[in-house]
């Protein structure tokens, strides 16, 4: 993630280097992430949900981080 924008809502808007990769991973894991690149280049919007949904979201970010910057 490159930047998380401040928001007054139950969602996060963040800029990433690979929004398309993040969208592919979210589809595979049934996570609610919306591609906002057409309105804000490189950005996705993530809705904050129930604890179990947020746990799945964290696992998606872990997978994304490993693919973007492998160790």
Predicted model as a PDB file, atoms N, CA, C, CB and O in Angstrom, pLDDT in the B-factor column:
MODEL        1                                                                  
ATOM      1  N   UNK A   1       0.832  -1.160   0.000  1.00 72.00           N  
ATOM      2  CA  UNK A   1       0.000   0.000   0.000  1.00 72.00           C  
ATOM      3  C   UNK A   1       0.889   1.240   0.000  1.00 72.00           C  
ATOM      4  CB  UNK A   1      -0.954  -0.011   1.203  1.00 72.00           C  
ATOM      5  O   UNK A   1       1.897   1.309   0.704  1.00 72.00           O  
ATOM      6  N   UNK A   2       0.495   2.192  -0.792  1.00 83.00           N  
ATOM      7  CA  UNK A   2       1.254   3.428  -0.867  1.00 83.00           C  
ATOM      8  C   UNK A   2       0.690   4.521   0.023  1.00 83.00           C  
ATOM      9  CB  UNK A   2       1.301   3.909  -2.281  1.00 83.00           C  
ATOM     10  O   UNK A   2       1.436   5.323   0.585  1.00 83.00           O  
ATOM     11  N   UNK A   3      -0.649   4.549   0.152  1.00 88.00           N  
ATOM     12  CA  UNK A   3      -1.266   5.625   0.933  1.00 88.00           C  
ATOM     13  C   UNK A   3      -2.671   5.212   1.344  1.00 88.00           C  
ATOM     14  CB  UNK A   3      -1.301   6.952   0.125  1.00 88.00           C  
ATOM     15  O   UNK A   3      -3.396   4.608   0.553  1.00 88.00           O  
ATOM     16  N   UNK A   4      -3.063   5.534   2.577  1.00 85.00           N  
ATOM     17  CA  UNK A   4      -4.432   5.354   3.044  1.00 85.00           C  
ATOM     18  C   UNK A   4      -4.999   6.747   3.263  1.00 85.00           C  
ATOM     19  CB  UNK A   4      -4.500   4.480   4.362  1.00 85.00           C  
ATOM     20  O   UNK A   4      -4.466   7.524   4.054  1.00 85.00           O  
ATOM     21  N   UNK A   5      -6.080   7.060   2.560  1.00 87.00           N  
ATOM     22  CA  UNK A   5      -6.693   8.378   2.654  1.00 87.00           C  
ATOM     23  C   UNK A   5      -7.605   8.460   3.878  1.00 87.00           C  
ATOM     24  CB  UNK A   5      -7.484   8.695   1.376  1.00 87.00           C  
ATOM     25  O   UNK A   5      -8.306   7.496   4.185  1.00 87.00           O  
ATOM     26  N   UNK A   6      -7.607   9.594   4.579  1.00 83.00           N  
ATOM     27  CA  UNK A   6      -8.517   9.766   5.716  1.00 83.00           C  
ATOM     28  C   UNK A   6      -9.967   9.754   5.241  1.00 83.00           C  
ATOM     29  CB  UNK A   6      -8.211  11.082   6.466  1.00 83.00           C  
ATOM     30  O   UNK A   6     -10.292  10.315   4.194  1.00 83.00           O  
ATOM     31  N   UNK A   7     -10.840   9.108   6.025  1.00 83.00           N  
ATOM     32  CA  UNK A   7     -12.256   9.003   5.654  1.00 83.00           C  
ATOM     33  C   UNK A   7     -13.124   9.104   6.891  1.00 83.00           C  
ATOM     34  CB  UNK A   7     -12.538   7.679   4.910  1.00 83.00           C  
ATOM     35  O   UNK A   7     -12.696   8.772   7.997  1.00 83.00           O  
ATOM     36  N   UNK A   8     -14.350   9.568   6.693  1.00 81.00           N  
ATOM     37  CA  UNK A   8     -15.348   9.622   7.758  1.00 81.00           C  
ATOM     38  C   UNK A   8     -16.441   8.601   7.456  1.00 81.00           C  
ATOM     39  CB  UNK A   8     -15.948  11.058   7.898  1.00 81.00           C  
ATOM     40  O   UNK A   8     -17.628   8.927   7.470  1.00 81.00           O  
ATOM     41  N   UNK A   9     -16.035   7.378   7.187  1.00 82.00           N  
ATOM     42  CA  UNK A   9     -16.991   6.326   6.823  1.00 82.00           C  
ATOM     43  C   UNK A   9     -16.452   4.985   7.295  1.00 82.00           C  
ATOM     44  CB  UNK A   9     -17.252   6.304   5.285  1.00 82.00           C  
ATOM     45  O   UNK A   9     -15.335   4.896   7.805  1.00 82.00           O  
ATOM     46  N   UNK A  10     -17.257   3.946   7.118  1.00 84.00           N  
ATOM     47  CA  UNK A  10     -16.813   2.611   7.513  1.00 84.00           C  
ATOM     48  C   UNK A  10     -16.100   1.913   6.352  1.00 84.00           C  
ATOM     49  CB  UNK A  10     -18.010   1.766   7.990  1.00 84.00           C  
ATOM     50  O   UNK A  10     -16.278   0.717   6.122  1.00 84.00           O  
ATOM     51  N   UNK A  11     -15.300   2.679   5.635  1.00 86.00           N  
ATOM     52  CA  UNK A  11     -14.522   2.120   4.538  1.00 86.00           C  
ATOM     53  C   UNK A  11     -13.162   2.812   4.483  1.00 86.00           C  
ATOM     54  CB  UNK A  11     -15.274   2.272   3.189  1.00 86.00           C  
ATOM     55  O   UNK A  11     -12.959   3.876   5.067  1.00 86.00           O  
ATOM     56  N   UNK A  12     -12.251   2.184   3.773  1.00 88.00           N  
ATOM     57  CA  UNK A  12     -10.904   2.721   3.572  1.00 88.00           C  
ATOM     58  C   UNK A  12     -10.690   2.940   2.088  1.00 88.00           C  
ATOM     59  CB  UNK A  12      -9.816   1.769   4.155  1.00 88.00           C  
ATOM     60  O   UNK A  12     -11.095   2.114   1.270  1.00 88.00           O  
ATOM     61  N   UNK A  13     -10.060   4.041   1.737  1.00 91.00           N  
ATOM     62  CA  UNK A  13      -9.640   4.284   0.367  1.00 91.00           C  
ATOM     63  C   UNK A  13      -8.127   4.265   0.386  1.00 91.00           C  
ATOM     64  CB  UNK A  13     -10.207   5.643  -0.204  1.00 91.00           C  
ATOM     65  O   UNK A  13      -7.491   5.064   1.075  1.00 91.00           O  
ATOM     66  N   UNK A  14      -7.550   3.338  -0.383  1.00 90.00           N  
ATOM     67  CA  UNK A  14      -6.092   3.272  -0.379  1.00 90.00           C  
ATOM     68  C   UNK A  14      -5.522   3.144  -1.770  1.00 90.00           C  
ATOM     69  CB  UNK A  14      -5.625   2.122   0.462  1.00 90.00           C  
ATOM     70  O   UNK A  14      -6.112   2.536  -2.664  1.00 90.00           O  
ATOM     71  N   UNK A  15      -4.353   3.738  -1.921  1.00 92.00           N  
ATOM     72  CA  UNK A  15      -3.631   3.690  -3.191  1.00 92.00           C  
ATOM     73  C   UNK A  15      -2.613   2.567  -3.108  1.00 92.00           C  
ATOM     74  CB  UNK A  15      -2.937   5.059  -3.514  1.00 92.00           C  
ATOM     75  O   UNK A  15      -1.925   2.396  -2.102  1.00 92.00           O  
ATOM     76  N   UNK A  16      -2.536   1.808  -4.190  1.00 88.00           N  
ATOM     77  CA  UNK A  16      -1.637   0.668  -4.241  1.00 88.00           C  
ATOM     78  C   UNK A  16      -0.904   0.637  -5.578  1.00 88.00           C  
ATOM     79  CB  UNK A  16      -2.411  -0.642  -4.018  1.00 88.00           C  
ATOM     80  O   UNK A  16      -1.373   1.210  -6.562  1.00 88.00           O  
ATOM     81  N   UNK A  17       0.220  -0.017  -5.611  1.00 86.00           N  
ATOM     82  CA  UNK A  17       0.992  -0.107  -6.853  1.00 86.00           C  
ATOM     83  C   UNK A  17       0.375  -1.097  -7.830  1.00 86.00           C  
ATOM     84  CB  UNK A  17       2.429  -0.508  -6.553  1.00 86.00           C  
ATOM     85  O   UNK A  17       0.581  -0.983  -9.038  1.00 86.00           O  
ATOM     86  N   UNK A  18      -0.375  -2.065  -7.325  1.00 86.00           N  
ATOM     87  CA  UNK A  18      -0.939  -3.131  -8.171  1.00 86.00           C  
ATOM     88  C   UNK A  18      -2.426  -3.337  -7.885  1.00 86.00           C  
ATOM     89  CB  UNK A  18      -0.176  -4.452  -7.949  1.00 86.00           C  
ATOM     90  O   UNK A  18      -2.798  -4.378  -7.343  1.00 86.00           O  
ATOM     91  N   UNK A  19      -3.290  -2.376  -8.231  1.00 85.00           N  
ATOM     92  CA  UNK A  19      -4.712  -2.546  -7.927  1.00 85.00           C  
ATOM     93  C   UNK A  19      -5.334  -3.755  -8.631  1.00 85.00           C  
ATOM     94  CB  UNK A  19      -5.467  -1.296  -8.314  1.00 85.00           C  
ATOM     95  O   UNK A  19      -6.210  -4.407  -8.063  1.00 85.00           O  
ATOM     96  N   UNK A  20      -4.905  -4.061  -9.836  1.00 85.00           N  
ATOM     97  CA  UNK A  20      -5.481  -5.203 -10.576  1.00 85.00           C  
ATOM     98  C   UNK A  20      -5.151  -6.529  -9.881  1.00 85.00           C  
ATOM     99  CB  UNK A  20      -4.953  -5.226 -12.035  1.00 85.00           C  
ATOM    100  O   UNK A  20      -6.000  -7.417  -9.816  1.00 85.00           O  
ATOM    101  N   UNK A  21      -3.939  -6.669  -9.368  1.00 86.00           N  
ATOM    102  CA  UNK A  21      -3.560  -7.873  -8.626  1.00 86.00           C  
ATOM    103  C   UNK A  21      -4.409  -7.996  -7.367  1.00 86.00           C  
ATOM    104  CB  UNK A  21      -2.055  -7.845  -8.261  1.00 86.00           C  
ATOM    105  O   UNK A  21      -4.896  -9.082  -7.050  1.00 86.00           O  
ATOM    106  N   UNK A  22      -4.587  -6.910  -6.660  1.00 85.00           N  
ATOM    107  CA  UNK A  22      -5.399  -6.937  -5.445  1.00 85.00           C  
ATOM    108  C   UNK A  22      -6.842  -7.323  -5.778  1.00 85.00           C  
ATOM    109  CB  UNK A  22      -5.359  -5.563  -4.735  1.00 85.00           C  
ATOM    110  O   UNK A  22      -7.466  -8.067  -5.021  1.00 85.00           O  
ATOM    111  N   UNK A  23      -7.374  -6.838  -6.882  1.00 85.00           N  
ATOM    112  CA  UNK A  23      -8.732  -7.186  -7.292  1.00 85.00           C  
ATOM    113  C   UNK A  23      -8.832  -8.677  -7.634  1.00 85.00           C  
ATOM    114  CB  UNK A  23      -9.163  -6.331  -8.499  1.00 85.00           C  
ATOM    115  O   UNK A  23      -9.841  -9.308  -7.320  1.00 85.00           O  
ATOM    116  N   UNK A  24      -7.814  -9.244  -8.266  1.00 85.00           N  
ATOM    117  CA  UNK A  24      -7.830 -10.675  -8.590  1.00 85.00           C  
ATOM    118  C   UNK A  24      -7.830 -11.511  -7.310  1.00 85.00           C  
ATOM    119  CB  UNK A  24      -6.615 -11.047  -9.474  1.00 85.00           C  
ATOM    120  O   UNK A  24      -8.591 -12.471  -7.189  1.00 85.00           O  
ATOM    121  N   UNK A  25      -6.979 -11.145  -6.366  1.00 84.00           N  
ATOM    122  CA  UNK A  25      -6.887 -11.888  -5.109  1.00 84.00           C  
ATOM    123  C   UNK A  25      -8.190 -11.780  -4.331  1.00 84.00           C  
ATOM    124  CB  UNK A  25      -5.715 -11.373  -4.258  1.00 84.00           C  
ATOM    125  O   UNK A  25      -8.633 -12.759  -3.730  1.00 84.00           O  
ATOM    126  N   UNK A  26      -8.804 -10.615  -4.333  1.00 82.00           N  
ATOM    127  CA  UNK A  26     -10.059 -10.455  -3.582  1.00 82.00           C  
ATOM    128  C   UNK A  26     -11.165 -11.303  -4.183  1.00 82.00           C  
ATOM    129  CB  UNK A  26     -10.489  -8.982  -3.554  1.00 82.00           C  
ATOM    130  O   UNK A  26     -11.996 -11.840  -3.450  1.00 82.00           O  
ATOM    131  N   UNK A  27     -11.193 -11.435  -5.516  1.00 83.00           N  
ATOM    132  CA  UNK A  27     -12.195 -12.291  -6.162  1.00 83.00           C  
ATOM    133  C   UNK A  27     -12.035 -13.738  -5.709  1.00 83.00           C  
ATOM    134  CB  UNK A  27     -12.080 -12.200  -7.699  1.00 83.00           C  
ATOM    135  O   UNK A  27     -13.024 -14.419  -5.439  1.00 83.00           O  
ATOM    136  N   UNK A  28     -10.812 -14.199  -5.626  1.00 82.00           N  
ATOM    137  CA  UNK A  28     -10.543 -15.574  -5.208  1.00 82.00           C  
ATOM    138  C   UNK A  28     -10.950 -15.823  -3.763  1.00 82.00           C  
ATOM    139  CB  UNK A  28      -9.075 -15.894  -5.387  1.00 82.00           C  
ATOM    140  O   UNK A  28     -11.212 -16.965  -3.384  1.00 82.00           O  
ATOM    141  N   UNK A  29     -11.007 -14.755  -2.938  1.00 79.00           N  
ATOM    142  CA  UNK A  29     -11.289 -14.896  -1.512  1.00 79.00           C  
ATOM    143  C   UNK A  29     -12.626 -14.290  -1.087  1.00 79.00           C  
ATOM    144  CB  UNK A  29     -10.187 -14.263  -0.724  1.00 79.00           C  
ATOM    145  O   UNK A  29     -12.928 -14.228   0.105  1.00 79.00           O  
ATOM    146  N   UNK A  30     -13.423 -13.844  -2.052  1.00 77.00           N  
ATOM    147  CA  UNK A  30     -14.750 -13.286  -1.801  1.00 77.00           C  
ATOM    148  C   UNK A  30     -14.729 -12.162  -0.760  1.00 77.00           C  
ATOM    149  CB  UNK A  30     -15.690 -14.385  -1.344  1.00 77.00           C  
ATOM    150  O   UNK A  30     -15.488 -12.173   0.209  1.00 77.00           O  
ATOM    151  N   UNK A  31     -13.839 -11.195  -0.989  1.00 80.00           N  
ATOM    152  CA  UNK A  31     -13.700 -10.026  -0.125  1.00 80.00           C  
ATOM    153  C   UNK A  31     -14.300  -8.818  -0.854  1.00 80.00           C  
ATOM    154  CB  UNK A  31     -12.191  -9.771   0.253  1.00 80.00           C  
ATOM    155  O   UNK A  31     -14.176  -8.708  -2.073  1.00 80.00           O  
ATOM    156  N   UNK A  32     -14.944  -7.921  -0.117  1.00 79.00           N  
ATOM    157  CA  UNK A  32     -15.541  -6.734  -0.715  1.00 79.00           C  
ATOM    158  C   UNK A  32     -14.503  -5.621  -0.848  1.00 79.00           C  
ATOM    159  CB  UNK A  32     -16.738  -6.254   0.122  1.00 79.00           C  
ATOM    160  O   UNK A  32     -14.245  -4.863   0.087  1.00 79.00           O  
ATOM    161  N   UNK A  33     -13.926  -5.552  -2.031  1.00 85.00           N  
ATOM    162  CA  UNK A  33     -12.994  -4.488  -2.385  1.00 85.00           C  
ATOM    163  C   UNK A  33     -13.470  -3.947  -3.723  1.00 85.00           C  
ATOM    164  CB  UNK A  33     -11.489  -5.002  -2.452  1.00 85.00           C  
ATOM    165  O   UNK A  33     -13.739  -4.719  -4.643  1.00 85.00           O  
ATOM    166  N   UNK A  34     -13.576  -2.655  -3.840  1.00 90.00           N  
ATOM    167  CA  UNK A  34     -14.020  -2.044  -5.089  1.00 90.00           C  
ATOM    168  C   UNK A  34     -12.854  -1.313  -5.759  1.00 90.00           C  
ATOM    169  CB  UNK A  34     -15.196  -1.070  -4.831  1.00 90.00           C  
ATOM    170  O   UNK A  34     -12.120  -0.558  -5.122  1.00 90.00           O  
ATOM    171  N   UNK A  35     -12.710  -1.557  -7.041  1.00 91.00           N  
ATOM    172  CA  UNK A  35     -11.684  -0.873  -7.824  1.00 91.00           C  
ATOM    173  C   UNK A  35     -12.157   0.551  -8.088  1.00 91.00           C  
ATOM    174  CB  UNK A  35     -11.389  -1.627  -9.165  1.00 91.00           C  
ATOM    175  O   UNK A  35     -13.178   0.749  -8.747  1.00 91.00           O  
ATOM    176  N   UNK A  36     -11.438   1.533  -7.589  1.00 92.00           N  
ATOM    177  CA  UNK A  36     -11.781   2.939  -7.776  1.00 92.00           C  
ATOM    178  C   UNK A  36     -10.774   3.632  -8.685  1.00 92.00           C  
ATOM    179  CB  UNK A  36     -11.852   3.656  -6.427  1.00 92.00           C  
ATOM    180  O   UNK A  36     -10.712   4.861  -8.734  1.00 92.00           O  
ATOM    181  N   UNK A  37      -9.978   2.828  -9.409  1.00 88.00           N  
ATOM    182  CA  UNK A  37      -8.917   3.380 -10.261  1.00 88.00           C  
ATOM    183  C   UNK A  37      -9.429   4.339 -11.319  1.00 88.00           C  
ATOM    184  CB  UNK A  37      -8.173   2.268 -10.929  1.00 88.00           C  
ATOM    185  O   UNK A  37      -8.712   5.254 -11.725  1.00 88.00           O  
ATOM    186  N   UNK A  38     -10.661   4.141 -11.773  1.00 89.00           N  
ATOM    187  CA  UNK A  38     -11.185   5.047 -12.798  1.00 89.00           C  
ATOM    188  C   UNK A  38     -11.420   6.447 -12.234  1.00 89.00           C  
ATOM    189  CB  UNK A  38     -12.490   4.492 -13.382  1.00 89.00           C  
ATOM    190  O   UNK A  38     -11.290   7.433 -12.960  1.00 89.00           O  
ATOM    191  N   UNK A  39     -11.763   6.545 -10.956  1.00 92.00           N  
ATOM    192  CA  UNK A  39     -12.000   7.843 -10.318  1.00 92.00           C  
ATOM    193  C   UNK A  39     -10.744   8.390  -9.640  1.00 92.00           C  
ATOM    194  CB  UNK A  39     -13.122   7.723  -9.296  1.00 92.00           C  
ATOM    195  O   UNK A  39     -10.457   9.584  -9.713  1.00 92.00           O  
ATOM    196  N   UNK A  40     -10.002   7.498  -8.982  1.00 90.00           N  
ATOM    197  CA  UNK A  40      -8.783   7.878  -8.264  1.00 90.00           C  
ATOM    198  C   UNK A  40      -7.706   6.871  -8.671  1.00 90.00           C  
ATOM    199  CB  UNK A  40      -9.005   7.898  -6.682  1.00 90.00           C  
ATOM    200  O   UNK A  40      -7.702   5.746  -8.171  1.00 90.00           O  
ATOM    201  N   UNK A  41      -6.799   7.252  -9.562  1.00 92.00           N  
ATOM    202  CA  UNK A  41      -5.821   6.304 -10.109  1.00 92.00           C  
ATOM    203  C   UNK A  41      -5.094   5.478  -9.043  1.00 92.00           C  
ATOM    204  CB  UNK A  41      -4.806   7.052 -10.927  1.00 92.00           C  
ATOM    205  O   UNK A  41      -4.559   6.012  -8.071  1.00 92.00           O  
ATOM    206  N   UNK A  42      -5.094   4.152  -9.259  1.00 91.00           N  
ATOM    207  CA  UNK A  42      -4.381   3.234  -8.384  1.00 91.00           C  
ATOM    208  C   UNK A  42      -5.079   2.939  -7.065  1.00 91.00           C  
ATOM    209  CB  UNK A  42      -3.044   3.776  -8.104  1.00 91.00           C  
ATOM    210  O   UNK A  42      -4.480   2.335  -6.176  1.00 91.00           O  
ATOM    211  N   UNK A  43      -6.343   3.356  -6.921  1.00 92.00           N  
ATOM    212  CA  UNK A  43      -7.009   3.221  -5.623  1.00 92.00           C  
ATOM    213  C   UNK A  43      -8.091   2.142  -5.605  1.00 92.00           C  
ATOM    214  CB  UNK A  43      -7.617   4.539  -5.228  1.00 92.00           C  
ATOM    215  O   UNK A  43      -8.727   1.842  -6.615  1.00 92.00           O  
ATOM    216  N   UNK A  44      -8.267   1.583  -4.431  1.00 91.00           N  
ATOM    217  CA  UNK A  44      -9.347   0.644  -4.146  1.00 91.00           C  
ATOM    218  C   UNK A  44     -10.053   1.109  -2.876  1.00 91.00           C  
ATOM    219  CB  UNK A  44      -8.807  -0.823  -3.992  1.00 91.00           C  
ATOM    220  O   UNK A  44      -9.461   1.785  -2.036  1.00 91.00           O  
ATOM    221  N   UNK A  45     -11.337   0.735  -2.747  1.00 92.00           N  
ATOM    222  CA  UNK A  45     -12.104   1.048  -1.547  1.00 92.00           C  
ATOM    223  C   UNK A  45     -12.473  -0.261  -0.867  1.00 92.00           C  
ATOM    224  CB  UNK A  45     -13.379   1.889  -1.886  1.00 92.00           C  
ATOM    225  O   UNK A  45     -12.947  -1.203  -1.503  1.00 92.00           O  
ATOM    226  N   UNK A  46     -12.245  -0.295   0.431  1.00 87.00           N  
ATOM    227  CA  UNK A  46     -12.484  -1.493   1.222  1.00 87.00           C  
ATOM    228  C   UNK A  46     -13.515  -1.164   2.296  1.00 87.00           C  
ATOM    229  CB  UNK A  46     -11.162  -2.025   1.857  1.00 87.00           C  
ATOM    230  O   UNK A  46     -13.335  -0.221   3.067  1.00 87.00           O  
ATOM    231  N   UNK A  47     -14.587  -1.937   2.345  1.00 83.00           N  
ATOM    232  CA  UNK A  47     -15.590  -1.766   3.395  1.00 83.00           C  
ATOM    233  C   UNK A  47     -15.151  -2.525   4.638  1.00 83.00           C  
ATOM    234  CB  UNK A  47     -16.987  -2.253   2.920  1.00 83.00           C  
ATOM    235  O   UNK A  47     -14.705  -3.670   4.565  1.00 83.00           O  
ATOM    236  N   UNK A  48     -15.288  -1.861   5.780  1.00 78.00           N  
ATOM    237  CA  UNK A  48     -14.981  -2.501   7.053  1.00 78.00           C  
ATOM    238  C   UNK A  48     -16.193  -3.335   7.436  1.00 78.00           C  
ATOM    239  CB  UNK A  48     -14.628  -1.446   8.170  1.00 78.00           C  
ATOM    240  O   UNK A  48     -17.325  -2.852   7.402  1.00 78.00           O  
ATOM    241  N   UNK A  49     -15.951  -4.596   7.803  1.00 81.00           N  
ATOM    242  CA  UNK A  49     -17.053  -5.496   8.087  1.00 81.00           C  
ATOM    243  C   UNK A  49     -16.979  -6.124   9.460  1.00 81.00           C  
ATOM    244  CB  UNK A  49     -17.103  -6.563   7.064  1.00 81.00           C  
ATOM    245  O   UNK A  49     -16.427  -5.555  10.402  1.00 81.00           O  
ATOM    246  N   UNK A  50     -17.549  -7.306   9.548  1.00 85.00           N  
ATOM    247  CA  UNK A  50     -17.532  -8.069  10.798  1.00 85.00           C  
ATOM    248  C   UNK A  50     -16.123  -8.606  11.042  1.00 85.00           C  
ATOM    249  CB  UNK A  50     -18.568  -9.237  10.755  1.00 85.00           C  
ATOM    250  O   UNK A  50     -15.324  -8.687  10.108  1.00 85.00           O  
ATOM    251  N   UNK A  51     -15.809  -8.971  12.285  1.00 88.00           N  
ATOM    252  CA  UNK A  51     -14.457  -9.446  12.612  1.00 88.00           C  
ATOM    253  C   UNK A  51     -13.976 -10.585  11.710  1.00 88.00           C  
ATOM    254  CB  UNK A  51     -14.415  -9.902  14.049  1.00 88.00           C  
ATOM    255  O   UNK A  51     -12.817 -10.583  11.297  1.00 88.00           O  
ATOM    256  N   UNK A  52     -14.826 -11.545  11.400  1.00 86.00           N  
ATOM    257  CA  UNK A  52     -14.387 -12.661  10.552  1.00 86.00           C  
ATOM    258  C   UNK A  52     -14.106 -12.195   9.121  1.00 86.00           C  
ATOM    259  CB  UNK A  52     -15.450 -13.773  10.542  1.00 86.00           C  
ATOM    260  O   UNK A  52     -13.225 -12.742   8.458  1.00 86.00           O  
ATOM    261  N   UNK A  53     -14.843 -11.194   8.643  1.00 83.00           N  
ATOM    262  CA  UNK A  53     -14.575 -10.636   7.317  1.00 83.00           C  
ATOM    263  C   UNK A  53     -13.242  -9.889   7.320  1.00 83.00           C  
ATOM    264  CB  UNK A  53     -15.722  -9.692   6.880  1.00 83.00           C  
ATOM    265  O   UNK A  53     -12.470  -9.971   6.365  1.00 83.00           O  
ATOM    266  N   UNK A  54     -12.986  -9.170   8.393  1.00 84.00           N  
ATOM    267  CA  UNK A  54     -11.737  -8.426   8.497  1.00 84.00           C  
ATOM    268  C   UNK A  54     -10.538  -9.365   8.587  1.00 84.00           C  
ATOM    269  CB  UNK A  54     -11.772  -7.502   9.711  1.00 84.00           C  
ATOM    270  O   UNK A  54      -9.465  -9.043   8.077  1.00 84.00           O  
ATOM    271  N   UNK A  55     -10.704 -10.514   9.224  1.00 87.00           N  
ATOM    272  CA  UNK A  55      -9.632 -11.517   9.266  1.00 87.00           C  
ATOM    273  C   UNK A  55      -9.316 -12.026   7.862  1.00 87.00           C  
ATOM    274  CB  UNK A  55     -10.027 -12.695  10.183  1.00 87.00           C  
ATOM    275  O   UNK A  55      -8.149 -12.184   7.504  1.00 87.00           O  
ATOM    276  N   UNK A  56     -10.360 -12.285   7.064  1.00 85.00           N  
ATOM    277  CA  UNK A  56     -10.141 -12.714   5.677  1.00 85.00           C  
ATOM    278  C   UNK A  56      -9.445 -11.612   4.885  1.00 85.00           C  
ATOM    279  CB  UNK A  56     -11.482 -13.094   5.002  1.00 85.00           C  
ATOM    280  O   UNK A  56      -8.577 -11.887   4.057  1.00 85.00           O  
ATOM    281  N   UNK A  57      -9.830 -10.366   5.143  1.00 85.00           N  
ATOM    282  CA  UNK A  57      -9.201  -9.235   4.473  1.00 85.00           C  
ATOM    283  C   UNK A  57      -7.714  -9.185   4.782  1.00 85.00           C  
ATOM    284  CB  UNK A  57      -9.871  -7.927   4.887  1.00 85.00           C  
ATOM    285  O   UNK A  57      -6.906  -8.963   3.881  1.00 85.00           O  
ATOM    286  N   UNK A  58      -7.343  -9.384   6.030  1.00 86.00           N  
ATOM    287  CA  UNK A  58      -5.927  -9.390   6.411  1.00 86.00           C  
ATOM    288  C   UNK A  58      -5.169 -10.496   5.690  1.00 86.00           C  
ATOM    289  CB  UNK A  58      -5.780  -9.559   7.926  1.00 86.00           C  
ATOM    290  O   UNK A  58      -4.020 -10.298   5.295  1.00 86.00           O  
ATOM    291  N   UNK A  59      -5.793 -11.654   5.512  1.00 86.00           N  
ATOM    292  CA  UNK A  59      -5.115 -12.736   4.793  1.00 86.00           C  
ATOM    293  C   UNK A  59      -4.938 -12.373   3.315  1.00 86.00           C  
ATOM    294  CB  UNK A  59      -5.908 -14.057   4.929  1.00 86.00           C  
ATOM    295  O   UNK A  59      -3.939 -12.748   2.702  1.00 86.00           O  
ATOM    296  N   UNK A  60      -5.900 -11.646   2.743  1.00 84.00           N  
ATOM    297  CA  UNK A  60      -5.772 -11.178   1.362  1.00 84.00           C  
ATOM    298  C   UNK A  60      -4.607 -10.199   1.246  1.00 84.00           C  
ATOM    299  CB  UNK A  60      -7.086 -10.512   0.885  1.00 84.00           C  
ATOM    300  O   UNK A  60      -3.821 -10.282   0.302  1.00 84.00           O  
ATOM    301  N   UNK A  61      -4.488  -9.275   2.195  1.00 84.00           N  
ATOM    302  CA  UNK A  61      -3.373  -8.330   2.172  1.00 84.00           C  
ATOM    303  C   UNK A  61      -2.029  -9.039   2.334  1.00 84.00           C  
ATOM    304  CB  UNK A  61      -3.546  -7.287   3.272  1.00 84.00           C  
ATOM    305  O   UNK A  61      -1.037  -8.633   1.730  1.00 84.00           O  
ATOM    306  N   UNK A  62      -1.995 -10.079   3.132  1.00 86.00           N  
ATOM    307  CA  UNK A  62      -0.761 -10.846   3.295  1.00 86.00           C  
ATOM    308  C   UNK A  62      -0.368 -11.491   1.975  1.00 86.00           C  
ATOM    309  CB  UNK A  62      -0.924 -11.920   4.390  1.00 86.00           C  
ATOM    310  O   UNK A  62       0.793 -11.423   1.571  1.00 86.00           O  
ATOM    311  N   UNK A  63      -1.331 -12.120   1.299  1.00 85.00           N  
ATOM    312  CA  UNK A  63      -1.053 -12.738   0.001  1.00 85.00           C  
ATOM    313  C   UNK A  63      -0.618 -11.687  -1.013  1.00 85.00           C  
ATOM    314  CB  UNK A  63      -2.291 -13.492  -0.514  1.00 85.00           C  
ATOM    315  O   UNK A  63       0.325 -11.908  -1.773  1.00 85.00           O  
ATOM    316  N   UNK A  64      -1.300 -10.547  -1.026  1.00 85.00           N  
ATOM    317  CA  UNK A  64      -0.952  -9.458  -1.935  1.00 85.00           C  
ATOM    318  C   UNK A  64       0.477  -8.979  -1.689  1.00 85.00           C  
ATOM    319  CB  UNK A  64      -1.937  -8.292  -1.776  1.00 85.00           C  
ATOM    320  O   UNK A  64       1.248  -8.811  -2.633  1.00 85.00           O  
ATOM    321  N   UNK A  65       0.828  -8.762  -0.430  1.00 85.00           N  
ATOM    322  CA  UNK A  65       2.172  -8.276  -0.083  1.00 85.00           C  
ATOM    323  C   UNK A  65       3.234  -9.265  -0.529  1.00 85.00           C  
ATOM    324  CB  UNK A  65       2.287  -8.031   1.431  1.00 85.00           C  
ATOM    325  O   UNK A  65       4.297  -8.858  -1.000  1.00 85.00           O  
ATOM    326  N   UNK A  66       2.964 -10.557  -0.389  1.00 87.00           N  
ATOM    327  CA  UNK A  66       3.939 -11.569  -0.791  1.00 87.00           C  
ATOM    328  C   UNK A  66       4.135 -11.576  -2.302  1.00 87.00           C  
ATOM    329  CB  UNK A  66       3.497 -12.953  -0.314  1.00 87.00           C  
ATOM    330  O   UNK A  66       5.239 -11.850  -2.774  1.00 87.00           O  
ATOM    331  N   UNK A  67       3.096 -11.284  -3.064  1.00 85.00           N  
ATOM    332  CA  UNK A  67       3.214 -11.287  -4.522  1.00 85.00           C  
ATOM    333  C   UNK A  67       3.836  -9.992  -5.053  1.00 85.00           C  
ATOM    334  CB  UNK A  67       1.844 -11.497  -5.154  1.00 85.00           C  
ATOM    335  O   UNK A  67       4.531 -10.008  -6.069  1.00 85.00           O  
ATOM    336  N   UNK A  68       3.591  -8.883  -4.375  1.00 83.00           N  
ATOM    337  CA  UNK A  68       4.139  -7.601  -4.814  1.00 83.00           C  
ATOM    338  C   UNK A  68       5.607  -7.472  -4.452  1.00 83.00           C  
ATOM    339  CB  UNK A  68       3.354  -6.451  -4.203  1.00 83.00           C  
ATOM    340  O   UNK A  68       6.413  -6.985  -5.244  1.00 83.00           O  
ATOM    341  N   UNK A  69       5.944  -7.911  -3.256  1.00 77.00           N  
ATOM    342  CA  UNK A  69       7.332  -7.801  -2.778  1.00 77.00           C  
ATOM    343  C   UNK A  69       7.775  -9.133  -2.200  1.00 77.00           C  
ATOM    344  CB  UNK A  69       7.474  -6.674  -1.712  1.00 77.00           C  
ATOM    345  O   UNK A  69       7.893  -9.259  -0.981  1.00 77.00           O  
ATOM    346  N   UNK A  70       8.026 -10.136  -3.043  1.00 65.00           N  
ATOM    347  CA  UNK A  70       8.444 -11.450  -2.524  1.00 65.00           C  
ATOM    348  C   UNK A  70       9.773 -11.358  -1.772  1.00 65.00           C  
ATOM    349  CB  UNK A  70       8.567 -12.464  -3.675  1.00 65.00           C  
ATOM    350  O   UNK A  70      10.651 -10.564  -2.110  1.00 65.00           O  
ATOM    351  N   UNK A  71       9.888 -12.190  -0.750  1.00 57.00           N  
ATOM    352  CA  UNK A  71      11.125 -12.200   0.054  1.00 57.00           C  
ATOM    353  C   UNK A  71      12.164 -13.100  -0.569  1.00 57.00           C  
ATOM    354  CB  UNK A  71      10.841 -12.656   1.491  1.00 57.00           C  
ATOM    355  O   UNK A  71      13.265 -13.235  -0.036  1.00 57.00           O  
TER     356      UNK A  71                                                      
ENDMDL                                                                          
END                                                                             
